[in-house]
Amino acid sequence: MPDAIPMIEVSVVILYDGPRMLVNRRPEGSYFGGWWEWPGGKRDGDESALECARRELSEEIGIAALALTEYAVEIVDFPGRRVRLTFFVGRKPDDALPGPDALEHRWLVPEEVLKLRFLEPNLPVLKRLIEKPPFSAD
């Protein structure tokens, strides 16, 4: 009987500022280095998917998101690993600014994100967000 493929739990934050969403570039030398994605990462220990989403946004960009809502769950297979991506959407707090150690990032409308070298497992969610935005464009 073959060994089970390990499941990696990842939380992803899709943070909006009006019609624009936050994307960041993965550091060179990392898995898919140089590609663009939404902030996020692997869950630590016993933390919930929501706790992970908040922690990753804070670590990668330096923004504390108060209200995040689960939007979608996708399971993606890579060679030797299976990843469960839990996507959360929220709005940038009015006074939030990226921290001094923030990863390279941009605020773009979703159609602009499609023009980037964006992580493929995120594309189905991005396309759904373009078809039906979770917030009104204000």
N, C-alpha and C positions, 0 to 999 in steps of 0.2 A: 504494500500500500504506500503510495507516494506521501512525502511529508506535506503537511498543510502549508499553504503560502501564508506568511505572517500578515496580519492586518495592521496597518499603521493608521492611527486616528489623527486627522488633521482638521484644524479649524481655520476658516477663511473669513476675513472681514471685508465687506463691500460698503465703504463709507462714502456717503454723498455730501456734497456741499452745493446746494442748489441742483442743477442738472449734471454737474461734474462728479466723477467718482475718483477715488484715490487709487493709484497703482504705484508699485515700486519695482525697482530692478533688483533681481537676485544678484548677490555679490559674485564677482568673478571667482572662479575656483570652487564654487559650490555646485551642487547638483543642479543642472540647467542654469549655470552661471551666465549672467548677461540677459537672460530672458526676463520679461515683465510679468507681473502677477499682482493679485491683490494681497495685502498684508495677511500673514497667517503662518501657521507652523504646527508641529507635532504637539500632541497633548502630553503633559508631564504627569506621571504618577496617577493620582486619583482625581485630578482636576476635571471638571465638567467641560463639555465642548464650549460652552459660553465663557467660562473662566479662562480657557485657553485662548479664545478669540480676543478677549480683552487684554490678556497678558501679551500676546504676540503684537497687537496693535501698539501697545505701549513700548515694547522692546524695539520694534522695527522703526517706528515713526515718532514715538514720544507723545502720542495723543491718547487720552483716556476717554473712551466712549461709554457713555452712561447707558443708553438704551439701544440694545441690539436685538433683532428679531431673527429667529431661524427662518431661512428662506428656502433652502434646498439641501439635499444630501445626494451625493454622487459617489459611486464606487468605481475606481479606475484600477486596471491591472497594468503593472509595469513588469519587466523581467525580474522574477524573484520576489516581487512584493505586490501587495494589494493595498490600495489607499482608500479610506473612507473620508471624503471631503464633506464637512458640514459648513455650509455657507450661511453667514449672518449678514443682514443689511441694517444700516443705521444712518443717522445724520451726524455730521461733524458738529460738536458743540460750538456755539458762536465764538467763544473766546479761545478755542484750541489752536495752538500753533505747533508745528513739528519741533521736536527736540533737536539739540545741537548735534546729536549722533545719529540722526535719522538716515535711513537708507536713501539712495537716490530715488526720488519720487516725483510724480506729476498728478495734477488734477485735470482730468480729461472727460469730455462727453463720451458716452459709450461707443459711438461710431468711430471716434479717434483711437480708442483702445484697440479696435479691430485692425488698425494699421500697424500696430506694434508687433514685435515677436513675442506674443502672449502665450502663456502656458496652455497647451491644447486641452487638458482636462477642464479648464475653466471656460472654454468657448461655448459649450451648450448653455451654461448659466448666463454668460454674457449676452448671447443671442436672445434668450428669454427676457432678460432685463431690457433689451432694446425694444422688443415687441410689446412688452407690458411693464413699464417702469413702476417700481414699488412706491414712488413718491411723485407728486405733481412737480413739474419743472418750475420752481420758483426762484 
